[in-house]
């Protein structure tokens, strides 16, 4: 099944060359979790992740569905 993945801020460097803010579309097998996607893109395990699926916050064990858009952000601090 196809999903779209968008990585932001310091995670963007894990996208394939040529991918922009629009992200990339990937094929994943049924039963794929957000954790599987983190590993697919070699996101650092120790870095916390804020993940939205179609605009709704989800945890690492969430199973993605056909056509969803996954957006992953590192924690951001400001002041």
N, C-alpha and C positions, 0 to 999 in steps of 0.2 A: 504494500500500500504506500501511497505517496503522502508525505507531510512536508511542510515548509519549516525551516529552522532559521532563526535570526539570532545572532550573537552580538552583544553590545559591549562597548567600552573595551577593557583589556581582553575580553574573550574574542573579539573580532579577529585577532591574529590566528585563531584556530580554524577560521573558514578557509575554503579552497581559494587559491588565487583568482582574482577577478570578481569575487562575490562582494557585493556592496551591502548597503543598509537593507536592501530588499531580501537579503538572506539567500538560502539555497533550498532547492527541492531535493529530497532524498527518498529512496525506496527503503522501507523497513518492513520486517516481518510482523505478522499479527502477534500481539502480546508484548510489543516493545514498550519499555518504560522510559520515563525521563532519564533515569540513571543510565540506561543503555545508550541514550543519545549523548549524555555527557561523556561517556567512555568513547563513543564513536568519534567525537571531535577532540578527544584527548584533553578535556577540560581538567584543570588541577583539582584533585580530590579534596585537598585541604581548604580550598577556597569556597566559602559559602556561595550559594546561588539563589537568586530570585528568579523564579520561573513562572511565566504566564502562558497558558494555553488558550488561544482565542480570547485573550484579555482577562482570563480568570486565573488567580494564583493556584498553583498545584504543587504537590510534593513529589519527591524523587520516585516514589513507587507508582505514580499515576501511569496508566496504560494509554498510550496515544491511539487516536482513531484516524481513519482515512480523511485526508483533506484539512486536518488541523494545522494551525500555525503555532509553533513553539518559539517563544522569545525568552532568552536567558541573559540575565544581567548579573554582574558582580555587585556586592554591596557598595553603595556609594555614600560617602560622607561629605558634608559640606559645612560651611559656617560663615 
